[in-house]
């Protein structure tokens, strides 16, 4: 091999290693920064890392709903709108009073909003992400700040920059002990309520479910919360979350088939947890499991 060819192969090797390292860095950044599937669309619509902030934690089951926490916002997938996807969670109460329009301000939701803050909101998902103003602007040192129902913003006139405040981080610190990483099992049971779920494997790619609830006379649940976990090689991973309105049940019975994601070859135990949810949280829960084997590919 000539000296010139050795140099070419050496440089090509360095380039390939650099590309591989860059690719690994990018993949790791996305894995650490992106919201998980139940919240990804809403998180992106509210500006992603530039608006809602980097993803911190979740999904969590919280008072019967799926909750996810970004640095600057909290998102919820509500039981009363399971097909509507996630939306920002209201973390601040809306002020019942209104204020007269002040010159040079934008008037929204009965309150004055600094034009720079209003422009930031419009470029990061709009009012449906920020929510309505929770009160009038206020001064914090050299900053002008304002709280909205879903987030808080501060404007620095010296730097001409609007900065979201770490509302999600504060929520996580305040609510951390009451957030659940998974559905409870059969422990919670309100008087007269009972839930039952039966799972059966349909090949190696689907799980058929039959669920039923028994309620006290005249009582109704709001939704069924479903979580599916995969146990494989001593590791547990969440496979699916689902919220189904109880109004979809026929005579208290629900049938559905869940398509499993791509699983690694080998033996898997799929654990199905189901809870009936009321307006104030869990009513009754149950769980079942099935064992299936994913074949080796390419044979």
matplotlib code that plots the C-alpha trace (Angstrom):
import matplotlib.pyplot as plt

x = [0.0, 1.4, 2.0, -0.8, -3.3, -2.4, -3.1, -6.4, -7.5, -6.3, -8.2, -11.3, -11.1, -10.9, -13.9, -16.0, -15.2, -16.1, -19.5, -20.2, -19.4, -21.6, -24.4, -24.1, -24.1, -27.2, -29.1, -28.2, -29.3, -32.7, -33.2, -32.5, -34.4, -37.5, -40.8, -42.1, -44.8, -47.9, -46.8, -44.5, -47.0, -48.1, -44.5, -43.4, -46.4, -45.4, -41.9, -40.1, -36.9, -37.1, -40.6, -41.8, -38.2, -36.2, -38.1, -37.7, -39.9, -43.0, -45.3, -46.7, -50.2, -51.5, -55.1, -56.3, -54.5, -51.2, -48.9, -45.6, -43.2, -41.0, -38.7, -41.1, -44.5, -46.5, -48.6, -51.6, -53.4, -56.9, -59.3, -62.2, -60.5, -58.6, -58.6, -57.6, -54.0, -52.0, -52.5, -50.8, -51.8, -53.1, -50.8, -51.9, -55.5, -57.0, -57.7, -61.4, -60.9, -60.0, -57.9, -58.4, -56.3, -53.0, -51.3, -48.6, -49.8, -51.6, -55.0, -55.7, -58.0, -59.0, -55.3, -52.5, -49.6, -46.2, -45.9, -42.5, -44.1, -47.1, -44.8, -42.9, -46.1, -47.3, -44.0, -44.1, -47.5, -49.8, -52.3, -53.4, -49.9, -49.5, -53.1, -54.7, -53.0, -53.4, -52.9, -51.2, -47.5, -45.2, -41.7, -39.0, -35.8, -34.9, -37.3, -41.0, -42.7, -46.2, -47.8, -50.2, -52.3, -49.8, -46.5, -44.6, -42.5, -40.0, -38.8, -35.3, -35.4, -31.6, -31.1, -34.4, -35.0, -38.0, -37.2, -39.7, -39.5, -39.0, -42.6, -42.4, -39.3, -41.2, -44.2, -42.1, -40.5, -43.8, -45.7, -42.9, -44.1, -47.6, -46.6, -46.8, -44.5, -47.0, -50.6, -51.4, -52.3, -55.4, -54.8, -57.1, -60.8, -63.6, -66.7, -68.7, -66.3, -64.5, -62.4, -61.3, -59.0, -58.2, -55.4, -54.6, -51.8, -52.7, -49.6, -46.4, -47.5, -50.9, -52.6, -56.4, -58.0, -61.4, -62.1, -65.2, -66.2, -68.7, -70.1, -72.4, -76.0, -76.2, -72.4, -70.3, -66.5, -64.9, -62.5, -60.4, -56.7, -54.6, -50.8, -48.9, -45.4, -42.9, -40.7, -37.8, -34.4, -34.9, -35.8, -39.1, -40.1, -43.4, -45.1, -48.4, -50.6, -54.3, -57.3, -60.7, -63.9, -66.3, -69.1, -67.4, -68.1, -71.1, -72.9, -69.7, -67.5, -64.7, -62.9, -59.8, -56.6, -53.3, -50.6, -47.2, -44.1, -41.1, -39.7, -36.4, -36.3, -37.0, -39.5, -41.5, -44.0, -46.5, -48.1, -51.5, -52.7, -56.1, -57.8, -61.3, -60.9, -63.3, -63.2, -61.0, -58.7, -58.6, -61.8, -60.6, -57.7, -56.7, -53.9, -53.2, -50.2, -49.4, -46.2, -45.2, -42.1, -40.7, -38.9, -35.4, -35.5, -33.6, -34.1]
y = [0.0, 3.4, 6.2, 8.3, 5.4, 5.0, 8.6, 8.4, 5.4, 7.0, 10.2, 8.2, 6.2, 9.4, 10.9, 7.7, 7.7, 11.4, 10.8, 7.8, 9.9, 12.8, 10.4, 8.9, 12.3, 13.4, 10.2, 10.6, 14.2, 13.3, 10.5, 12.8, 15.8, 14.6, 14.1, 10.5, 9.4, 10.3, 13.9, 14.4, 16.2, 18.7, 19.3, 20.1, 22.3, 24.4, 25.1, 21.9, 22.7, 26.4, 26.8, 24.0, 23.1, 19.9, 16.8, 16.0, 13.1, 11.0, 9.7, 9.4, 8.3, 11.2, 11.3, 9.1, 11.0, 10.7, 13.5, 14.5, 17.2, 19.4, 22.1, 25.0, 23.3, 20.3, 18.2, 16.0, 13.4, 13.6, 10.8, 13.0, 13.4, 10.3, 10.8, 14.4, 13.7, 15.7, 19.3, 21.7, 21.2, 24.3, 24.9, 28.4, 29.5, 32.1, 35.4, 36.2, 39.9, 41.9, 45.0, 48.1, 48.2, 50.1, 52.0, 50.0, 46.6, 43.8, 43.0, 39.3, 37.3, 40.5, 41.4, 43.4, 41.6, 43.1, 43.1, 41.3, 38.5, 38.3, 37.9, 35.1, 33.3, 33.6, 32.1, 29.2, 27.6, 30.6, 31.1, 27.5, 26.6, 29.5, 29.7, 32.9, 35.4, 34.5, 38.2, 41.5, 41.9, 42.5, 43.7, 41.3, 43.4, 44.5, 42.0, 42.3, 39.0, 37.6, 34.3, 32.5, 29.5, 27.1, 28.8, 31.9, 34.3, 37.1, 39.8, 41.3, 44.8, 45.1, 41.9, 42.2, 38.6, 36.6, 33.7, 31.0, 30.1, 26.5, 25.8, 22.1, 21.7, 23.3, 21.1, 18.0, 19.1, 19.8, 16.8, 14.3, 12.1, 11.8, 10.9, 7.2, 5.7, 3.0, 2.1, 0.6, -3.1, -4.5, -2.6, 0.4, -0.4, 2.0, 0.6, -1.5, -1.1, -4.0, -4.2, -7.3, -7.7, -10.9, -10.9, -13.5, -13.6, -13.4, -14.7, -12.8, -9.4, -8.7, -9.0, -9.3, -7.8, -8.2, -5.9, -5.3, -3.1, -3.6, -0.4, 0.4, 1.1, 4.4, 5.0, 5.5, 5.6, 8.3, 6.1, 3.0, 3.5, 0.8, 0.2, -2.6, -3.5, -5.9, -8.2, -9.6, -10.7, -9.2, -5.8, -4.0, -1.5, 0.3, -0.7, 1.2, 3.6, 4.0, 5.9, 4.8, 6.6, 4.4, 5.5, 3.2, 0.1, -2.0, -3.3, -2.7, -4.8, -3.6, -5.6, -4.4, -5.7, -4.0, -4.2, -4.7, -2.7, -4.4, -6.6, -8.3, -12.1, -14.4, -15.0, -12.0, -11.7, -9.0, -7.6, -5.8, -3.4, -1.8, 0.6, 2.2, 5.9, 8.4, 12.1, 11.9, 9.0, 5.3, 3.2, -0.4, -2.1, -5.5, -7.0, -10.1, -11.3, -13.4, -15.1, -15.0, -15.7, -13.5, -15.6, -14.9, -12.8, -13.6, -17.4]
z = [0.0, -0.9, 1.6, -0.1, 0.3, 4.0, 4.6, 2.8, 4.9, 8.1, 7.5, 6.4, 9.7, 11.8, 9.9, 10.5, 14.2, 14.4, 12.7, 15.0, 18.1, 16.8, 16.1, 19.6, 21.1, 19.2, 20.1, 23.7, 23.6, 22.1, 24.6, 27.5, 26.2, 24.5, 26.2, 26.1, 23.7, 25.6, 25.9, 22.9, 20.6, 23.3, 24.5, 20.9, 20.3, 23.4, 22.1, 23.2, 25.1, 24.2, 25.7, 27.9, 28.8, 29.0, 30.1, 33.8, 34.7, 33.9, 32.8, 36.3, 37.4, 39.5, 40.8, 37.9, 35.1, 33.4, 34.3, 32.8, 34.0, 31.9, 33.4, 32.8, 32.4, 33.5, 31.1, 31.8, 29.7, 31.2, 31.8, 30.5, 27.1, 26.3, 22.6, 22.8, 23.8, 26.4, 27.3, 29.7, 33.3, 35.1, 38.0, 39.0, 39.7, 37.4, 39.0, 39.1, 38.9, 35.8, 35.2, 33.0, 29.9, 30.4, 27.6, 25.9, 27.1, 25.5, 27.1, 27.4, 29.7, 31.6, 32.4, 31.0, 29.4, 28.6, 24.7, 24.9, 27.0, 24.7, 21.7, 23.5, 24.2, 20.5, 19.3, 21.8, 21.2, 22.0, 24.8, 24.8, 26.1, 28.5, 29.6, 30.6, 32.9, 36.5, 37.5, 36.6, 35.8, 38.8, 39.4, 40.8, 41.0, 37.5, 36.0, 35.0, 35.7, 35.2, 36.1, 33.7, 34.6, 33.0, 33.4, 34.6, 32.6, 33.4, 31.0, 31.4, 29.7, 29.8, 27.9, 25.9, 26.8, 28.1, 30.4, 31.5, 35.2, 36.4, 37.2, 36.4, 38.6, 41.5, 40.9, 40.9, 44.2, 45.8, 44.5, 44.3, 47.2, 45.8, 42.3, 41.4, 38.8, 38.0, 38.5, 41.9, 42.1, 43.7, 47.0, 46.5, 46.6, 47.3, 49.0, 46.5, 43.7, 42.0, 38.8, 36.9, 33.9, 31.9, 29.3, 26.6, 24.1, 20.4, 18.8, 19.8, 18.8, 20.4, 23.8, 24.0, 27.0, 28.7, 31.5, 33.7, 36.6, 39.3, 40.8, 43.7, 42.6, 40.7, 40.8, 37.7, 37.0, 34.9, 33.0, 32.9, 33.3, 31.6, 31.9, 30.2, 31.4, 29.8, 32.0, 30.1, 31.3, 34.8, 33.3, 33.4, 30.8, 30.2, 27.0, 26.8, 28.6, 27.8, 29.2, 28.1, 29.2, 31.2, 28.9, 26.2, 28.4, 27.4, 30.5, 32.4, 30.1, 27.8, 25.1, 23.3, 21.6, 22.3, 19.6, 21.3, 20.2, 18.8, 21.5, 21.6, 20.8, 23.7, 26.5, 27.8, 30.6, 29.8, 32.9, 32.5, 35.2, 35.1, 37.5, 37.5, 38.1, 39.7, 39.9, 43.0, 42.0, 42.1, 42.8, 42.3, 40.5, 39.2, 37.2, 35.0, 33.0, 29.9, 28.7, 25.1, 23.1, 20.4, 17.7, 16.5, 13.4, 10.2, 10.5]

ax = plt.figure().add_subplot(projection="3d")
ax.plot(x, y, z, "-o")
ax.set_aspect("equal")
plt.show()
